[in-house]
Amino acid sequence: MAASGSGCPVRLVQYVVVRSDLVHQLAWPLGAVITQACHAATAAIHLHYQDPDTQRYLAELDSMHKVVLQAPDEASLSGLSQTLTEEGVAHKLWIEQPENVPTCLALKPYPKETVQPLLRKFKLFK
């Protein structure tokens, strides 16, 4: 973990937001949805590999912290992606091909307190 100026450790977290309707309404297999989240998380790390927070996150290999949240549908996921873009929050919106269906998004690792306020309305995925 990175250290803040006050000497307190900063918790780096990678947030992943997955469409819950894929499982609950559209009957996608759970394994397929988990795969989408894995793709998005890996892509976000790859795209922001040189970022200092990403490097600190990867350096703590055995204590990585991810939070998987649920978006109720495609519109809410796309709206979140737009908000994150407007706020300058680096993320990857995963769009499954060849269907061209947005399924989830993942942020690059951030200090929890930096991005958690933007994600408050999303509950833990279940």
N, C-alpha and C positions, 0 to 999 in steps of 0.2 A: 504494500500500500504506500501511497505517497504521503509525505508529511506536510501538514499545513504550516503556516507561519506561526501558529500558536503552539506548535509541538504536538498537537493531537493528530492521530492518524486520520487520513481521509479515505473513506470507503469507496473504492472504484467499483462500479456496477455496470454490467451490460444488460440493458433492458431489451426484451423481445416482446413484441405485441402480435398476437395471433388471432385471426378471425375465428370466433367460437361457433359461428353459424356453419362453418365447414363441417364440423362434427355433428352438431345438434340439429341442424335443419337439412343440410345437403348430404348428410350421411357419408362423408369422406371417412375412410379408415383412419383410426387414430395414428397409426404408424406413418401414413402419408402426411398428416398434418405436422407431426413431430419432425419429419424430414424437411418440410418447408421452413420450420423454425431453425433447424440446423443450417440450411442453405443461407438464410438471411444473416444469422450470427457470423458464420464463416466469411460471407461476403463483406460484412461491415468491418470485421477485423482486417481483411485483406485490403480493402479500399483505404483504410486509415492506419495501415501498418506502421508508418513512420511517426505517427502522432505520439507525443511523449506519454500521454495517459494510456494509450494502447500498449506501448512498450512496458510501462510499469505494471499494467494488468497482466501481460503475458509473462513477466518476470516472476510473478507470484503464481506459477502454474498450478500448484496444489491447493491454492485457496482462492481461485477465481470465484466471483459472485455474479450470478445471473438472476434476473427476476423476469418471469414469463407472465405476461398480462393478457387479458382477452379483450378484443374489440368485438362488438356484437355483429358487425356486418361490414361489407366492403365500403360503404359510404363513411362509416366512422373511422375505418383504417385509413382511407384516402384523406379524410379531413385531418387526422392526426399527422399524416405525412406532410400535408401542406402547412400546418401549424409549426411543425418542427423545422421545416425549410425556412419559413418566415422568421423564426427565432434563431436561425443560424445553428441549429443542432444537427450534427452530422449523423446520418442514418442511411440505411439501405432498405428501400421498399422492394420486397421480393415479389416478382411477378412470374407466376408459373407459366412456362411455355410448353407446348405451342398454344395452349388455351388462352394465354394473355390475361390471366386472372390474378389480381393482387391477393396474396394469401397472408402475408405477415410483413413486419418490418423489424429491423434490429438497429439499435443505436450503437455507435462506437462506445467503448467504455468511457464513462464520465464519473466524476464525484457525484455521489447519490444526490446531495442537496442541490446540485446544479440543474438537474433535469427532472427530478421527482415531482416538482410542482406542475409540470406540463403533462404529467401522466396520472395525476390524482384520480381522475374520473374512471380510470380503467382498473378493474378488479383482477386479482390473481386468476390465472387460467385454471379451469377445472372441467 
